[in-house]
Amino acid sequence: MNMEDHPINIVNMNKIAVFTDCDLDGLGSMQVFRWFTGKLDAQHEICSQSNFRKTFTKWSVRNNPKKFDKIFIMDLDVSQSNLDLVDHENFVIIDHHDTHISNKDKYLKATTILQDYTSCCKLLYRIFSKKYTDVNLSDEQKKLVLLVDDYDSYKLQLKDSYNLNVIVWNYVGDRAEQFTRDFGSGFNGFTKSHMNMIHLNNRKVNRIISELEIYKGKIPISGSEYKIHATIADKSLNEVAHHVINNHDCDICMVMNLRTQRVSFRKNKERVPELDLGKLAQAIAEGGGHRDSSGGKMTDQIMTLTKMLQPV
C-alpha cells in the first residue's frame, strides 16, 4: 500500500515507534515527523542499514512490535535481508535510496513510500506538508530541512550544511537526544560549543588528508571501464573521498575502513553521471546506497580489486 493513497490518522494513535538511520538525514527526518504529527513522545531508535536487524531484534526483546499502532522506518533500506521483520500491516516504510526503490514490489503488507528524492528528510516534508495542511513550520524548521537535504545530496550549496553534519558525528553519547536538544526547534545557528567542534574537525581533516596513501586502477562495469582511486581511512570518509575526486584524475573513489571492515564509494558526478554506485556496492560489496554514493563490506571481491591497484 502507498501512504499517500491510504492516509493514516497518526494523531489518534497512542503507541508509535520510529527507526531512522543514525546520520544527519535520519535525524532530520525524525524532527520533520515530530513537527507535523506532534508525536514528541514516539520511541526513536537509530541504527545503520548494516545493523538494523541487530538493533530491531534487541528492541523487540523489550517491546512487542505487534502491540504498536504503527512502526515507522525512515531513511533505511530494509528490503535486502529484513523483510521478515518489517513486512507487516502496522509498519510504514519511507525511504529514497535507489536500491530500496528497486525492491518496492517485495513488500506485501507494509505501507510504503519509496521514491527517488534528494533526501528522506525533504521527502517527508513534502508528504506531511500535504497531509497536515494546518501545520505551518517556522523559517528555522524549514532551514533545517534545507540544510539536511543539501548535505545528504552532497550539493553543499548552503554554507552551514557541511558543518551541521560535522556536529552530528562529533556528538558523544545519545546522538538522537543531543540533536533534538540542539535543533529540535529548527536551525538557529551554531553555539560556541559547536564552533569548537567545527574547528577541531577542520584540523583533523587536514591532518588525515595530508597522510593519505592513494592507489589507482581501472574497473570494468556494465561493458565500460572506469578509473578508480582508492585509499584507507577510518574517519572523515566523505571529506577524504571529496579530496581524492577533486584532486585526482578518477571517476570513482573507494575509501576502505580497515577498522570496521567497511568500504565507501563516491563518484565524480560531472564525469560519470550515468554510473550507479548503489548497484556497484550491491554487486561487489554486499551493500547499497545512492547513484552518487554507496557503501558495503570488505568482501573478497573488494580485496581482489585492491590487488589490481597501483600507488599514485
Secondary structure, DSSP 8 states (H G I E B T S, - for coil): -BTTTS---GGG---EEEEEESSHHHHHHHHHHHHHH--TTSEEEEE-STTHHHHHHHHHHHS-GGG-SEEEEES---TTT-HHHH-STTEEEEE--HHHHTTGGG-SSSEEEE---S-HHHHHHHHHHHH-TT----HHHHHHHHHHHHHHTT---STTHHHHHHHHHH--S-HHHHHHHHHTT------HHHHHHHHHHHHHHHHHHHT--EEEEEEEETTEEEEEEEEE-SS-HHHHHHHHHHHSS-SEEEEEETTTTEEEEEE-TTT-TT--HHHHHHHHSS-EE-SSEEEEE--HHHHHHHTT-EE-
